[in-house]
Amino acid sequence: MRTIAPALMLAGTVLVAGCDRPMSSGEKGAAVGAAAGTGIGLVTGGSFGQVVGAGLIGGAVGYLGGSAVGK
């Protein structure tokens, strides 16, 4: 419980602090692309070492693609 409470407080602070204005279409595209790319990379990655690498690469490619499409 000692480690969960600070983590939850930090997560709540980040969520509240990140909502100063509505997201632009480029930011929305980047967020959706990064989430989708990470998910696809994790599902198709294979063994654990490959899953982590595939998730990171998929997230980066999805971020770049999503932000390009969103602009």
N, C-alpha and C positions, 0 to 999 in steps of 0.2 A: 504494500500500500504506500510505502514511503516513496517509491519511484514512480508510481502511477499518478499520484496527485500533482507533482510538479510537471509531469509530461502533459497532463490534461490542461493545466493552467497555461502552459506555454502554447499548446495547440489553440486554445480559446483566444489567447492574446493575438496570435498570428492571424486567426480568422477575422477578428474584429478590426485589427489594424489594417488589413488588406482591403477593406471595403470603403475607401474614401471617395470613390467615384465609380460609375458604371464602367464595365469593361468595353473597350472598343471591339470592332469586329475582328481586327487583327489579333488582339489578345485572346478573344474567344476561340478563334481558329487555332492559335498556338496551343491553348490549353487542351482543347479537344483532340488535336493532332498528337500532342505528347502523350495524353492518356491512352488514346487508341493505339499508338505505336508501341508504347510500353506493354500494353496488354497483349497485343499480337506477338511481340517479341518474347514475352514470358511464356505464352502458350506454345509457341513453335520452337522454343529454344533447345529442348533436349535435356541433357544432364545439367546438374546444378551450375557448374562453371560456365557452360554455354548459355544457360538461361539468364544469368546475370548480364553477361555481355550482350546477348540478344535484346534484353530489356532496355539496356542503356542505349544501344544503337537505335532500336526502334523508337524510343522516346525522343532521341535527338532528331532523327529523320522526320518523325511525326510533327515535332515542334516546328521545324523549318518549313515543312510542307503546309502545315496548318496556318502558319503566320503568312506565308506567301499567298495562299488561297483567300485568307480572310481580309487581305488588304485590298 
